[in-house]
Amino acid sequence: MGSPPSATDAPAPSALILRHVEDVFGPQRAPASAIARLSRQDHWPDVLPRLSDLTPEGAAAAADFRALPPALRGRVLALALQGEAGAGPLDAAATSATGFVDVERGGLVTWSSDVHRVAVLAGADADDHRAAGRLCFSGPSTPHGGALHLLLAREAVEPVDLGAAADFFARADRPSWAMVCLVRAAEAASSPDATASFAAAAANLAAFEGDFSEAERVLKNFTASDTKMLVRESAPARALRQALVESNTVAARATVLARLEEPGISMSAADEALTVYALANLIDGDPSTWDGFLQAVSTAPTPAHPAILAIVRAVGALHAASEPHLDPPAADGRGWSQLAGCTASLLDTFRDMRQGHPAPPRPSTRAGNRLVRTIAATWVSVMLAHNQHWSLLGAELTTAMDATSVVPAPLMRLNAEALLALVEAFRGEHAPARERLDRIRSEPALRRAYRLRLVMDSVDVMIEGSQGNYERALALLSTREPDILTLTFGPRGPVELFDFVDYALLVQQREEAVARVEQAREILGPRPSERAVFVLAACEAAIAARATLTPAEDLLARAPTLPFVYESARLRLVYAENLRRLHRITEARRQLLRVEAEFKTVQSGAWLARVHRELRACRRSAVMNVADLTEQESRIAEFAAGGLSNKEIGLRLHLSPRTVGGHLYKIFPKLGITTRAQLRDALARARHDETAGAQSRESGGDGGI
């Protein structure tokens, strides 16, 4: 084979190569030479680590392994390659005495270190693999991967045994070893149809790991087999490519439906096809597509896999009047089973969000399967944005970007980019958010992404609204119809309803605001979440604020007991603006300072400019109002602020206490206050602001805060 190429000119490792490196080397860093060597193999002929890949500590462990008795080397090698599930009965004392593993009384095997396990794989020779394989075949009739040992020993192996080993490794979530067995089984098969069947299984396995390049390579290498069977049985791989790489979920559903309609389809083949069908529906975000999925399940071979049944239960619960607690889906290590389980878990979390449970979804980083990690990170990110878990969202978006650098899923990558733009816009970082949106809009995949375009709309609305371009923000919101998914699952959620109401009122379109609230109330149905109920009430309070502030005051009085800091801050801002309109300047200023603190708490820098504009307006109003006082009123105000009673003020100014009280009755509304206790602060603030304004004018400033 010659010397391997350097790591610098090797292609980027694919999803399956990464899984294989992780499986072989574990948490320790794999040598770049090993990754490069594996990345260049078309048929996986070189799957084991080499002695040259080992550290000095590993090389010493490999020498210790070679010193063990041959039979014991075979047993330890079986443990290293297959784990305890496939190694058969163990002599606990003898195996533990090797120093490589510790076998506990219950059979649990713990390696001394990953260095020892990798040293065994690198140090084993053909005789060791032959011994390990024969141990597996001579033991109890339980699933094992013994055929792979014989294959690595250059023994002739029956394709059916390689197929059984592939199933063992796939169920153990070790897809790279399963891939080796399936490809070699296809090469060794004696008939074109058997070759096609194994090759299709290998292509499907690769696709369910997100490795479409490997799937295509397998199909290309075995096109000389039974082409009709190869095309038919590799339908899941093609459909996954259509849904993810080509962003064509309609074609993906058509592909798997054709597969499901074939007579005699096996249960596992039907489960694979149904998994892709469910994923296509998840990508679309169209509730009506689930009717077709349920119909397909009802006509598929039974019993369906537990993960498929979990999807069925979750889909039913999304529409049920009373939604019971659902157990987590059961999934094994096979890629399609993991993907089905991931889909069911996401649907369950969507259900919880619709019911108003604020707990953040579980992060996606635990999945080794890169496709599952991509799907989970994409939708978990949307849910984190919906619930404003900004600190968790950053880490999840990093996972999504990393995953989509390996799995070619353009829409998933664009979704992560759009959510990053939303975070930037929410924080008030408008320029980078705009730049990111411009990059996304240049992507061809965007044409098929209705839900993604809605997210981008939300970013635009956030930028335009927070910059005071209310008419443009309202135009973006009013030209799309609200739906249940946007309100209950979308990255902005029901808050965009308040955006609509807020902007409509600011541009004097009260009737449109009222109509949109009624429309949203009808869409949300009889059991909206607690958050949606709060937003609906906030919208109604904002609409009523021109006539009465009581609804806003009542809702804000309850707000501290609810987890809706951002939503209540938005209402409080509107409330403060109306207080200033009523010349209640001191109260307005206090509310605005509270709003400023709340927006900083939730990292919403987007709205601080509007808060600061209102604070400046309050300052100007206070200065102007003090200037509007007559000379007599100014003197009375100063004495009252100094703590004198009406009688004491009257004695100094030769007025009756009743006359003094009449003047104060006129002074309070002019200064935007309601009590005598607020008078000193109002006058002191007016004097301070007047001085600050004069200094700013002298220096050429704008009199900012």
Secondary structure as the mmCIF struct_conf table of DSSP 4:
data_model
#
loop_
_struct_conf.conf_type_id
_struct_conf.id
_struct_conf.beg_label_comp_id
_struct_conf.beg_label_asym_id
_struct_conf.beg_label_seq_id
_struct_conf.end_label_comp_id
_struct_conf.end_label_asym_id
_struct_conf.end_label_seq_id
BEND BEND1 SER A 3 SER A 3
HELX_LH_PP_P HELX_LH_PP_P1 PRO A 4 SER A 6
HELX_RH_3T_P HELX_RH_3T_P1 ALA A 7 ASP A 9
BEND BEND2 ALA A 10 ALA A 10
HELX_LH_PP_P HELX_LH_PP_P2 PRO A 11 PRO A 13
HELX_RH_AL_P HELX_RH_AL_P1 ALA A 15 PHE A 25
TURN_TY1_P TURN_TY1_P1 GLY A 26 PRO A 27
BEND BEND3 GLN A 28 GLN A 28
HELX_LH_PP_P HELX_LH_PP_P3 ARG A 29 PRO A 31
HELX_RH_AL_P HELX_RH_AL_P2 ALA A 32 SER A 39
TURN_TY1_P TURN_TY1_P2 ARG A 40 ARG A 40
BEND BEND4 ASP A 42 HIS A 43
BEND BEND5 LEU A 48 LEU A 48
HELX_RH_3T_P HELX_RH_3T_P2 LEU A 51 ASP A 53
BEND BEND6 LEU A 54 LEU A 54
HELX_RH_AL_P HELX_RH_AL_P3 PRO A 56 ARG A 66
TURN_TY1_P TURN_TY1_P3 ALA A 67 ALA A 67
BEND BEND7 LEU A 68 LEU A 68
HELX_RH_AL_P HELX_RH_AL_P4 PRO A 70 GLN A 82
HELX_RH_AL_P HELX_RH_AL_P5 GLU A 84 ALA A 87
BEND BEND8 PRO A 89 PRO A 89
HELX_RH_AL_P HELX_RH_AL_P6 ALA A 92 ALA A 97
TURN_TY1_P TURN_TY1_P4 THR A 98 THR A 98
BEND BEND9 GLY A 99 PHE A 100
STRN STRN1 VAL A 101 VAL A 103
TURN_TY1_P TURN_TY1_P5 ARG A 105 GLY A 106
BEND BEND10 GLY A 107 GLY A 107
STRN STRN2 VAL A 109 TRP A 111
BEND BEND11 SER A 112 SER A 112
HELX_RH_AL_P HELX_RH_AL_P7 ASP A 114 GLY A 123
HELX_RH_AL_P HELX_RH_AL_P8 ALA A 126 SER A 138
BEND BEND12 GLY A 139 GLY A 139
BEND BEND13 SER A 141 THR A 142
HELX_RH_AL_P HELX_RH_AL_P9 GLY A 146 LEU A 152
TURN_TY1_P TURN_TY1_P6 ALA A 153 ARG A 154
HELX_RH_AL_P HELX_RH_AL_P10 PRO A 159 ARG A 171
TURN_TY1_P TURN_TY1_P7 ALA A 172 ASP A 173
HELX_RH_AL_P HELX_RH_AL_P11 PRO A 175 ALA A 188
BEND BEND14 SER A 190 SER A 191
HELX_RH_AL_P HELX_RH_AL_P12 PRO A 192 PHE A 208
TURN_TY1_P TURN_TY1_P8 GLU A 209 GLY A 210
HELX_RH_AL_P HELX_RH_AL_P13 PHE A 212 ASN A 221
TURN_TY1_P TURN_TY1_P9 PHE A 222 ALA A 224
BEND BEND15 SER A 225 SER A 225
HELX_RH_AL_P HELX_RH_AL_P14 THR A 227 GLU A 233
TURN_TY1_P TURN_TY1_P10 SER A 234 SER A 234
HELX_RH_AL_P HELX_RH_AL_P15 ALA A 235 LEU A 240
HELX_RH_PI_P HELX_RH_PI_P1 ARG A 241 VAL A 245
BEND BEND16 GLU A 246 GLU A 246
HELX_RH_AL_P HELX_RH_AL_P16 THR A 249 LEU A 260
TURN_TY1_P TURN_TY1_P11 GLU A 261 GLU A 261
BEND BEND17 GLU A 262 GLU A 262
TURN_TY1_P TURN_TY1_P12 PRO A 263 GLY A 264
HELX_RH_AL_P HELX_RH_AL_P17 MET A 267 ASP A 284
TURN_TY1_P TURN_TY1_P13 GLY A 285 GLY A 285
TURN_TY1_P TURN_TY1_P14 PRO A 287 SER A 288
HELX_RH_AL_P HELX_RH_AL_P18 THR A 289 THR A 299
BEND BEND18 ALA A 300 ALA A 300
BEND BEND19 THR A 302 PRO A 303
HELX_LH_PP_P HELX_LH_PP_P4 ALA A 304 HIS A 305
HELX_RH_AL_P HELX_RH_AL_P19 PRO A 306 HIS A 319
BEND BEND20 ALA A 321 SER A 322
HELX_LH_PP_P HELX_LH_PP_P5 ASP A 327 ALA A 330
BEND BEND21 GLY A 333 ARG A 334
HELX_RH_AL_P HELX_RH_AL_P20 GLY A 335 GLN A 355
TURN_TY1_P TURN_TY1_P15 GLY A 356 GLY A 356
HELX_LH_PP_P HELX_LH_PP_P6 ALA A 359 PRO A 363
BEND BEND22 SER A 364 SER A 364
TURN_TY1_P TURN_TY1_P16 THR A 365 ARG A 366
BEND BEND23 ASN A 369 ASN A 369
HELX_RH_AL_P HELX_RH_AL_P21 ARG A 370 HIS A 386
TURN_TY1_P TURN_TY1_P17 ASN A 387 GLN A 388
HELX_RH_AL_P HELX_RH_AL_P22 TRP A 390 THR A 404
TURN_TY1_P TURN_TY1_P18 SER A 405 VAL A 406
BEND BEND24 VAL A 407 VAL A 407
HELX_RH_AL_P HELX_RH_AL_P23 PRO A 410 PHE A 426
TURN_TY1_P TURN_TY1_P19 ARG A 427 GLY A 428
HELX_RH_AL_P HELX_RH_AL_P24 HIS A 430 ARG A 441
TURN_TY1_P TURN_TY1_P20 SER A 442 SER A 442
HELX_RH_3T_P HELX_RH_3T_P3 PRO A 444 ARG A 448
HELX_RH_AL_P HELX_RH_AL_P25 TYR A 450 SER A 466
TURN_TY1_P TURN_TY1_P21 GLN A 467 GLY A 468
HELX_RH_AL_P HELX_RH_AL_P26 TYR A 470 SER A 478
TURN_TY1_P TURN_TY1_P22 THR A 479 THR A 479
BEND BEND25 ARG A 480 ARG A 480
HELX_RH_AL_P HELX_RH_AL_P27 ILE A 484 THR A 488
TURN_TY1_P TURN_TY1_P23 PHE A 489 PHE A 489
BEND BEND26 GLY A 490 ARG A 492
TURN_TY1_P TURN_TY1_P24 GLY A 493 PRO A 494
HELX_RH_AL_P HELX_RH_AL_P28 VAL A 495 LEU A 506
TURN_TY1_P TURN_TY1_P25 VAL A 507 GLN A 508
HELX_RH_AL_P HELX_RH_AL_P29 ARG A 510 LEU A 524
BEND BEND27 PRO A 526 ARG A 527
HELX_RH_AL_P HELX_RH_AL_P30 GLU A 530 ALA A 544
TURN_TY1_P TURN_TY1_P26 ALA A 545 ALA A 547
BEND BEND28 LEU A 549 LEU A 549
HELX_RH_AL_P HELX_RH_AL_P31 THR A 550 ARG A 558
HELX_RH_3T_P HELX_RH_3T_P4 ALA A 559 THR A 561
BEND BEND29 LEU A 562 PRO A 563
HELX_RH_AL_P HELX_RH_AL_P32 VAL A 565 ARG A 581
TURN_TY1_P TURN_TY1_P27 LEU A 582 HIS A 583
HELX_RH_AL_P HELX_RH_AL_P33 ILE A 585 THR A 601
TURN_TY1_P TURN_TY1_P28 VAL A 602 GLN A 603
HELX_RH_3T_P HELX_RH_3T_P5 GLY A 605 TRP A 607
HELX_RH_AL_P HELX_RH_AL_P34 LEU A 608 ALA A 627
TURN_TY1_P TURN_TY1_P29 ASP A 628 ASP A 628
BEND BEND30 LEU A 629 LEU A 629
HELX_RH_AL_P HELX_RH_AL_P35 GLU A 631 ALA A 641
TURN_TY1_P TURN_TY1_P30 GLY A 642 GLY A 643
HELX_RH_AL_P HELX_RH_AL_P36 ASN A 646 LEU A 653
TURN_TY1_P TURN_TY1_P31 HIS A 654 HIS A 654
HELX_RH_AL_P HELX_RH_AL_P37 PRO A 657 LEU A 671
TURN_TY1_P TURN_TY1_P32 GLY A 672 GLY A 672
BEND BEND31 THR A 675 THR A 675
HELX_RH_3T_P HELX_RH_3T_P6 ARG A 676 GLN A 678
HELX_RH_AL_P HELX_RH_AL_P38 LEU A 679 SER A 699
TURN_TY1_P TURN_TY1_P33 GLY A 700 GLY A 700
#
